[in-house]
Amino acid sequence: MKVSKIVLILLGCSVLAVCTACSNKYNETETDNNDKQNVVENQIKIEEQTESEEATSKIEQSDKREIEEIEPVPIQLNNTYSTKYGDVNAVTYPKFSFDYPENWKISSEEVGTTNEKVVLSNDRGIMITYSYIGGVAEGQLGGGSAVTMLRIDISKAGDSQFVPGYVQATDHSGLGEFMVAKLKVTGQLDMQTDSDFQEIDGKVAYAVLPESWTGTKDDVRNTFESEFAFWYSGYISMVADAPDGQFTPEEEKEILEILGSFRTE
C-alpha cells in the first residue's frame, strides 16, 4: 500500500514536471512568435513610412515644378541705356531708354549728325538694334533689293512701355498704342522670275511697332531696320534679330522684356 502511494506520488510529480516544461516551452515559443511578429510589423511600418515620404517628396517636387512653370523666375533688368543723339548734336530730340539684364551688353554705339545706332547683344550673337535715321522726309527711305521681296506676318507678342508724344511742335500721339511685335517670314518672291510668293518657314524677328501694324506686309525689300521703322520726326526702329533667325524660349522672354522697356524719358 505504501509502495503504491509512493508510485502515485512519483507519477504525479513527473506529470507536473512535464506540464511545467510544456508550459515553459509554450511561453518561450509564444514569446518568440511575438518578437517575430513585432519585427515584421516594425518592418512594415518602416516600409510604409519610407513609401509615404517618397510619395510626399515626389508630390512636393511636382508641385514645385508646376509653381515654377506657373510663376517663372522674373528677368532682372539691372541696366539702363539712354540714347545720345540730342545731347551730342545739341538739338531738341527725345531721349529714348531701354533696360537690359546682366548677360547682355552694349556692343557698339554710333552717333552722327543725322543718325544714331546702338547695338545690344548677348553671347550667342543675338542683336537688338536701336536706330534713328534723320535727314530724310517721311516716306523717303527708299532703296532695297530689286531681286527678292519677302512677305512677313506681324503679330503682337508683348506689351510696350512706349507712349508717342510731341517732338518739338509735332504731335505723334496719332500713332496709337505700341506693342512688341513678332515678325515671321512666311513667303519669298523672286521678282525676276516668280509671279507669286513661295511659301517658306522663314526667320523670326521682334520689333517695337504701333499695334496698327498688325497684319501682313508683303512688300519687304529692305533691311528690317528700315522696313520696320516708324516715323517720329525721323525714322525710329528697335529690332531684335538672331544669327540663325530663331530664338530659344529664354531668349524670347529676355527680348520681350528688353523691347517692352523701350520708352521716352
Secondary structure as GFF3:
##gff-version 3
##sequence-region A 1 265
A	DSSP	alpha_helix	2	70	.	.	.	ID=ss1
A	DSSP	beta_strand	79	82	.	.	.	ID=ss2
A	DSSP	alpha_helix	85	89	.	.	.	ID=ss3
A	DSSP	beta_strand	96	100	.	.	.	ID=ss4
A	DSSP	beta_strand	104	111	.	.	.	ID=ss5
A	DSSP	beta_strand	115	122	.	.	.	ID=ss6
A	DSSP	beta_strand	127	133	.	.	.	ID=ss7
A	DSSP	beta_strand	148	159	.	.	.	ID=ss8
A	DSSP	beta_strand	166	167	.	.	.	ID=ss9
A	DSSP	beta_strand	170	171	.	.	.	ID=ss10
A	DSSP	three_ten_helix	173	175	.	.	.	ID=ss11
A	DSSP	beta_strand	178	190	.	.	.	ID=ss12
A	DSSP	beta_strand	198	199	.	.	.	ID=ss13
A	DSSP	beta_strand	204	210	.	.	.	ID=ss14
A	DSSP	three_ten_helix	211	213	.	.	.	ID=ss15
A	DSSP	beta_strand	215	220	.	.	.	ID=ss16
A	DSSP	alpha_helix	224	227	.	.	.	ID=ss17
A	DSSP	beta_strand	230	231	.	.	.	ID=ss18
A	DSSP	beta_strand	235	241	.	.	.	ID=ss19
A	DSSP	alpha_helix	249	260	.	.	.	ID=ss20
A	DSSP	beta_strand	263	264	.	.	.	ID=ss21
###
